[in-house]
Amino acid sequence: MNRLVLLLLAATLTITSCKKEDTPKTVDNDFMPAATDSLIAMGNFINEVHPTSGIVKLYQNDTDYTLEIENLQSDNGPDLRVYISADKGISNSISLGALKAVSGNFSYTFPRSSDISNKDNVLIWCEDFSVLFGSAILQ
């Protein structure tokens, strides 16, 4: 009986902790490509474990890449991060940092010295539970 109670308590804590929302609800930081920025790839987010939609565009200029996310809609979760990855995992990826919001328009800039030659997946990843919320393939 005690074992059953402990299992139920553990399951409840796990489910409850998955619902912790610490990513801002919305933000609109409109990115306007400069004349020196070239669009090199784009894709659409698809659902993985959580409903996720939106458009992702990758620009480059002489010194930087800019990943623009447009019209994002995703569930909230604890410690959501954005990665550019070789696949749908984060072991061969570049971290772009915390997801700025679960809806809206925003961008991430990172140096051209980053090797993205084999990385064509953009991931929204929950660090706390190692869960892929949504992904987009850059084409």
C-alpha positions, 0 to 999 in steps of 0.5 A: 500500500505504501508503495502505491501511495509513493508511486501515485505521489511521484506521478502527480509531482511529475505531471504537475512539474511538467505544467510549470510555466516559466516562458513569457506568454508573448513577445513581438520583436519584429526583425527587419533584415538589413540589405546585407542579410541574405535569406538562406533557409526557412521552414515550418514548425511541426508538433512533436510532443506539444502543439507547435506552429510558426515559421522559422527563417535563417539569414546570414550576413558577413559576420552573423546568422539570424534565426527569425521565428514568426507567428510562433504558437506553442505550449508553455513549459519549464526551461524551454530552449531553442537549438539548431541541430543535426537531428531531433536531439540536442547532442549535436546542436548549437544552443541559441538560448531560452525561448523568448516567448511561446507566441509571437515574433522574435529572433536570435543572432549568433556568429557566422563562425558557428558550424551549421553545415550539417544542422538543418533542424530548429528545435524547441526543447524542454531542458527540465524533462528532455522533451521536444516540444516542436521542430522545423526543418530548414530548407 
